């Protein structure tokens, strides 16, 4: 006969059932937590903006009671964050890793808008700015007074451009082509789409935003070859394709009688029909550039010989003008009116378009870059933004 007691069997079964219940409770709690986290992630575009303004927000850019050129300067940059600046409708626009700021020219904060974009970039034209998530799916169009609209795309964004009328061009990845170009009007409605078989490197709107220039590059026989394609948004047929440009195109600008192409190793002027006119081959590494009113200013650096120099072009039929700066590490060049301004380690200097008539604007050379708005130069540093008066 067995010595096992029925009571002992009941106790063993009860213990097994308790352990099973504990495991089920833990598994249920774990699955519930996973579902909650997944739900929050899927709905992040809905609930994240609602957190704006709750609690004490961390400001990465702040005004101070500075005395430089009067107003609230310098603006302090917290923690050495990366930031971008631009002129938005006569205001200083600053994009940080978490916020989009708009400052009046006296340094007072006009607008502060939070964004949730990883690797945020922006570009401004006239009264509108486009803020987009490079490598992500989201973009938004901003004015100085409000966010005009936001969009979430299915494909990742490569880059975006905006016109002076608020039209947005967004280049995204594509499953079946190299990339895709989509153009939206000032209300956010799609008005043009194009699947591209070549890599698109830039988009330049015409003055009335009825069309644009598409810069496309490809590798051919071990070299980079670029072309400019002119399109109208109300037609599926291209207007024309330019003569070849044997370099990687970086930016394209309209001129009064054609357009200017700036590449990584050379630049060139073309006619309004895409016909080659003239070019300038770079003698060294391109550091910075600017283009305004048909005029180009390019900053080069020759590290081996320890000097920098600026080359200016005043039109398609002009000869290049070069100015050398021995033992002077130049960082940034801008065209302001009929002059070029150059930021070096020794300070900020002004020249005419031939590189002559040097004038010192500021002896402070600790800044990395600068922009010009209205009658002021804004000096951009690692942890501060200053402002100085400028008289052309």
Secondary structure, 3 states (H helix, E strand, C coil): CCCCCHHHHHHHHHHHHHHHHHHHHHHHHHHHHHHHHHHHHHCHHHHCHHHCCCCCCCCCEECCCCCCCCCCCCEEEHHHCCCEEEEECCEEEEECCCEEEEECCCCCEEEEEECCCCCEEEEEECCEEEEEEECCCEEEEECCCCEEEEEECCCCEEEEEECCCCCEEEEECCCCCCEEEEEECCCCCEEEEEEECCEEEEEEECCCCCEEEEEEEEEECCEEEEEEEEEECCCCCCCEECCCECCCEEEEEECCCEEEEEECCEEEEEECCCCEEEEEECCCEEEEEEEECCEEEEEEEECCCCEEEEEEECCCCCCCEEEEEECCCEEEEEEECCEEEEEECCEEEEEECCCCCCEEEECCCCCCEEEEECCEEEEECCCEEEEEECCC
